[in-house]
Amino acid sequence: MKYTEQAYSNIDATLHYVKNTKELSEHFKEHVYNFIRYTKELLKIKSNGKSNFSEIKFLEKRIQSEKILSQRDWLIQKLSELNIK
């Protein structure tokens, strides 16, 4: 995640698309919204420049317990990468 500004731009574009597209089910939209919420939190931790172990573990616990979430494994992997650095 070296391109933080582009990531935020893509998040914003995705949110607008999902919000304005009537063909998507509410269930699918909830998957997307949850993924974006956790991705933004991950980006926030990353952009701080230093990894806070307790913050990372807390976010990991929240991701693991989220019932409706796409790409859970990817989010956990990225958190693990932050924890290593």
NUTOR-528098 format. One record per residue: residue in one letter; x, y, z of N, C-alpha, C in turn; residue number from 1. Coordinates in steps of 0.001 Angstrom, whole numbers, plus 524288, in hexadecimal, padded with zeros to 5 digits. Atoms other than C-alpha are relative to their C-alpha. Layout:
<atoms>
 aa n_east n_north  n_up ca_east ca_north ca_up c_east c_north  c_up   i
  a      X       Y     Z       X        Y     Z      X       Y     Z NUM
...
</atoms>
This chain:
<atoms>
 aa n_east n_north  n_up ca_east ca_north ca_up c_east c_north  c_up   i
  m  8033E   7FB61 80000   80000    80000 80000  80369   804DB 80000   1
  k  7FC71   7FB97 80066   809C3    809FC 7FB5F  7FD58   804D1 7FDAF   2
  y  8029D   7FBC1 802BD   80005    81265 7F3F2  7FB21   801AB 802FC   3
  t  80444   7FEB0 7FC75   7F7AA    817DF 7FED8  7FBFF   8039E 7FD8C   4
  e  803BD   7FC50 80251   7F1AB    82345 7F781  7FCBB   7FD70 7FBBC   5
  q  802F3   802C7 8040A   7EDEB    81AA9 7EC05  7FC1E   7FC38 80278   6
  a  8038B   80395 7FD43   7E802    810ED 7F58F  7FB2B   802F5 801E7   7
  y  80472   7FCDF 7FE3A   7DF87    81B89 7FBA1  7FC96   801C6 7FB6E   8
  s  802F2   7FE77 8049E   7DB91    82021 7EE1B  7FCB1   7FB7D 7FDF9   9
  n  802ED   8049B 801BE   7D79D    81254 7EA30  7FB9A   7FEAC 803CC  10
  i  80414   800E5 7FC16   7D022    810C5 7F6E2  7FB73   803B2 7FF11  11
  d  8040B   7FC1F 800E9   7C8BC    81D4C 7F43A  7FCD7   7FEB8 7FB12  12
  a  802B3   80163 804E0   7C58F    81932 7E63F  7FC8B   7FB37 800C8  13
  t  8030C   804B6 7FEF9   7C0FB    80BE3 7EAE4  7FB29   80136 80335  14
  l  8047F   7FE82 7FCD0   7B845    811D6 7F54D  7FBCC   802BC 7FCC8  15
  h  803C3   7FD46 8035C   7B1ED    81ACB 7EB56  7FD44   7FC2A 7FC56  16
  y  80243   803D9 8038B   7AFDF    80F92 7E1E8  7FBFE   7FC96 802D3  17
  v  80379   8037E 7FD16   7A9E7    8069A 7EC1E  7FB1A   802EB 801C2  18
  k  8046C   7FCE8 7FE22   7A147    81152 7F18C  7FC20   80131 7FB99  19
  n  8035A   7FE4E 80449   79C0A    8153D 7E432  7FE3A   7FBA5 7FC57  20
  t  80179   80452 8035D   79A64    807C0 7DE33  7FB94   7FCF2 80287  21
  k  8049B   80292 7FDDD   78CE3    80233 7E057  7FFFE   7FA1D 7FF0C  22
  e  7FFE5   8058C 80152   7903D    7F4E5 7DA75  80294   7FC9D 8042F  23
  l  7FD49   802F1 7FBF0   79859    7F0FA 7E649  7FC5A   7FF10 804A1  24
  s  8034B   80138 7FB76   7919A    7EA1E 7F18C  80212   802D5 804D3  25
  e  7FE70   7FD7B 7FB20   791D4    7F03B 7FEFA  803FF   7FC9E 802E7  26
  h  7FC4A   80394 7FD80   798FB    7E432 803F3  80578   800B3 7FDB1  27
  f  7FAF1   7FF2E 80294   7A3D4    7E600 7F9E9  80240   8054C 80192  28
  k  7FE33   7FAC9 7FE7D   7A493    7F47E 7FD18  80242   7FFF7 80587  29
  e  7FE04   8004B 7FAAB   7A65A    7F132 80B6F  8056C   7FD7C 80023  30
  h  7FAC8   8025C 80073   7B1D8    7E857 807DC  803FC   8042B 7FE5E  31
  v  7FC78   7FBFD 8020F   7B7FA    7F383 8003A  800FE   8043B 80416  32
  y  7FF61   7FBE2 7FC12   7B57A    7FDBE 80AB6  80377   7FE38 80487  33
  n  7FCC5   801FB 7FBB8   7BB6F    7F536 81545  805AD   7FF6D 7FE53  34
  f  7FAA8   8007F 801F3   7C750    7F217 80CF1  8029D   8055D 7FFAF  35
  i  7FDCD   7FAB9 80084   7C956    8007D 80A1F  80119   80264 8055B  36
  r  7FF30   7FDD9 7FAC1   7C7BD    8043D 81867  80515   7FDE7 80259  37
  y  7FB41   8024C 7FDC6   7D25A    7FABF 81C9D  804DE   8015C 7FCCF  38
  t  7FB92   7FE64 80347   7DB06    7FE33 81117  801BF   80584 8016F  39
  k  7FEA5   7FAAC 7FE68   7DA62    80C85 81505  802C6   80010 80548  40
  e  7FD5C   80052 7FAF3   7DE1E    808F5 822EE  8058A   7FDE4 7FF62  41
  l  7FADB   8022C 8012C   7E966    800E2 81DB6  8038B   8042C 7FDA2  42
  l  7FCFB   7FBC4 80265   7EDE4    80C4F 81551  8018A   80423 80405  43
  k  7FEE0   7FC28 7FBEF   7ED0E    81555 82103  8049B   7FE2C 8035E  44
  i  7FBA4   80229 7FCED   7F5E8    80C5F 828F7  80507   80045 7FCD8  45
  k  7FB71   8000A 8036D   7FF2F    80B1D 81D6A  80248   80580 7FF57  46
  s  7FE28   7FAAB 8010A   7FFE4    819C2 81B13  80242   8029E 804DD  47
  n  7FDB7   7FDDB 7FB39   8036E    81C5D 82957  805E8   7FF4F 80023  48
  g  7FA5F   800C1 8005D   810ED    81740 825FA  80249   7FC37 803EA  49
  k  7FE1E   803D8 7FC3B   8123E    80E9F 831DD  7FB75   7FC7A 80185  50
  s  80406   803D6 7FECA   80AD5    8025B 83527  7FF30   7FFAD 805E1  51
  n  8017F   80088 7FA90   803B1    80214 84210  7FDC1   7FA88 800AB  52
  f  8017B   8057B 7FF78   802C5    7F3CA 84609  7FA78   7FF66 8021C  53
  s  80536   80090 7FDA8   7F6A3    7F57C 84E83  7FBBF   801DB 7FC3B  54
  e  803BF   7FE0F 803DF   7EFAD    7FD5F 843F0  7FF2B   7FBFB 7FBAA  55
  i  80042   803FF 80411   7F2CE    7F2F1 839CF  7FCE9   7FB48 801F5  56
  k  802BA   80486 7FDCE   7EE24    7E7E7 842B3  7FA39   80120 800CD  57
  f  80573   7FE87 7FF3F   7E19C    7EF3A 845F4  7FD19   7FFEC 7FACA  58
  l  80270   7FFFC 8052A   7DEA7    7F159 8378B  7FF7D   7FA6F 7FDEF  59
  e  80040   80571 801BC   7E1D5    7E322 8349B  7FB6E   7FD23 80299  60
  k  8044F   80275 7FD2C   7D837    7DEB4 83F04  7FABE   801BF 7FDCB  61
  r  804DF   7FDF7 80244   7CD9A    7E77B 83965  7FEFD   7FDAC 7FA9C  62
  i  8008C   80248 8053A   7D02D    7E26A 82B9E  7FE56   7FA47 8007B  63
  q  80145   80588 7FF54   7CFB5    7D450 83049  7FA5A   7FF3D 801BF  64
  s  80544   800A6 7FDE6   7C2C2    7D66B 83738  7FBB4   8024C 7FC7D  65
  e  803E6   7FDB0 8038F   7BC0F    7DDE9 82C1D  7FD2E   7FBA8 7FD0F  66
  k  80313   80427 8027E   7B100    7D586 826D2  7FFBE   8009E 7FA0F  67
  i  80087   7FF0B 805A0   7AFBB    7DBD1 81975  804C4   80305 7FE25  68
  l  7FB19   7FD8B 801A3   7BD0B    7DE70 81397  80288   7FCEB 7FB9A  69
  s  7FD25   80257 8045B   7C34B    7DB91 80688  805D1   800D8 800CA  70
  q  7FA4F   7FF84 7FFF7   7D1EA    7D95E 80553  8025A   80043 80574  71
  r  7FE14   80025 7FAA0   7D3D6    7D6B6 813CB  805B6   7FE48 80032  72
  d  7FAA9   8020C 7FFEE   7E034    7CEC0 8111B  803F6   80407 7FE1E  73
  w  7FC84   7FBF7 80209   7E648    7D9D6 8093F  800F8   8042D 8042D  74
  l  7FF6F   7FC0E 7FBE4   7E3A7    7E39E 81421  80384   7FE06 8046A  75
  i  7FCC2   8024A 7FBDD   7E9A4    7DA86 81E49  805AF   7FF9C 7FE3C  76
  q  7FAAD   80054 8021A   7F56E    7D856 81587  802A9   80554 80031  77
  k  7FDBD   7FABB 7FFFA   7F796    7E6FD 8142A  80123   801D2 80594  78
  l  7FEE9   7FEB4 7FA8B   7F671    7E8B7 822E6  804E5   7FD32 801E1  79
  s  7FB52   802FE 7FE85   8009C    7DE0B 824B2  804E5   8028B 7FDD3  80
  e  7FB7D   7FD5F 80264   809B8    7E525 81B60  8015E   804F0 80316  81
  l  7FEED   7FB5D 7FCCE   80852    7F17F 8239A  80290   7FE76 80521  82
  n  7FE08   801DE 7FB06   80B30    7E9C8 82FDC  805C2   7FE5F 7FFA9  83
  i  7FA9C   801BC 800C7   817FB    7E4BD 82A25  803BE   8049F 7FFC2  84
  k  7FC8D   7FB89 800F0   81D75    7F21C 826B0  8011B   8030C 804E5  85
</atoms>
